[in-house]
Amino acid sequence: MVTVNGAPSDCAGSSIAKLVADGGYQPQRVAVELNEQIVPKTQYESTVVKDGDKVEIVGFVGGG
């Protein structure tokens, strides 16, 4: 089981890119942390989550 934004998820084996897309996020407007380490956007496709990982996806919101 993987924890994504504080909730358990059965997504072990998925890439960060897939998690971002499945969450409805725009990749250019998020930051992703995997086990308390920022994942560079260039590594979203190649970084695969494993059982026990913790992922935080934070979307940027503009205001004015």
N, C-alpha and C positions, 0 to 999 in steps of 0.2 A: 504494500500500500504506500502511496506517495501522498504527502500533504501539500495541497496547492491552495495558497492564500488561506491557510488555517483549516481547510476542510479535507477530509480523506478522499482520495481519488484512486481508482484502479487504472492508472495510466503508465505504470512502469513499462519501459521499452519505447515510450514515445519521445520524440525530440522536443526541445524547447519550442522550436518553430511550430510544431503541431499543437502544443498546449496554448501558445499565443493565439493561433488561428481558431482553435476550438472555443477559446474564451471570448471570441469576437473582438479581440484587440487588433489595432493596427500596429504592426511591428515597429514602425518608425516612431510611435508615440508611447512606447513602454520601456521600462527597465525591468530586467529579470534577475532575481537573486536565487542561486542554487546553493543550498547548505551554507548560507550567510556569505557567499562570494558572488559578486556581480559577474554575470555572463556577458561578454562582448557580443554585440549584435552579429558580428561576423561568425560567431560560433553557435548561433541558434539552431541551424540545420544539423550540425554535427554533434551537438551535446544531447545525450540521451539520458533520461532520468531512470534511476534504479529504485527498487524496493527500499523504503526507508528514507528516501530523499525528501527534503523540504524545499518547496518552490514558492517564491513570492513574485507575483506579477503586478507591477505598479504602473497604472496608466497616467499620463500627463494630461492635465486639463488646463486650458487657457481661460483667462477671464479678463474682465476689463471694466 
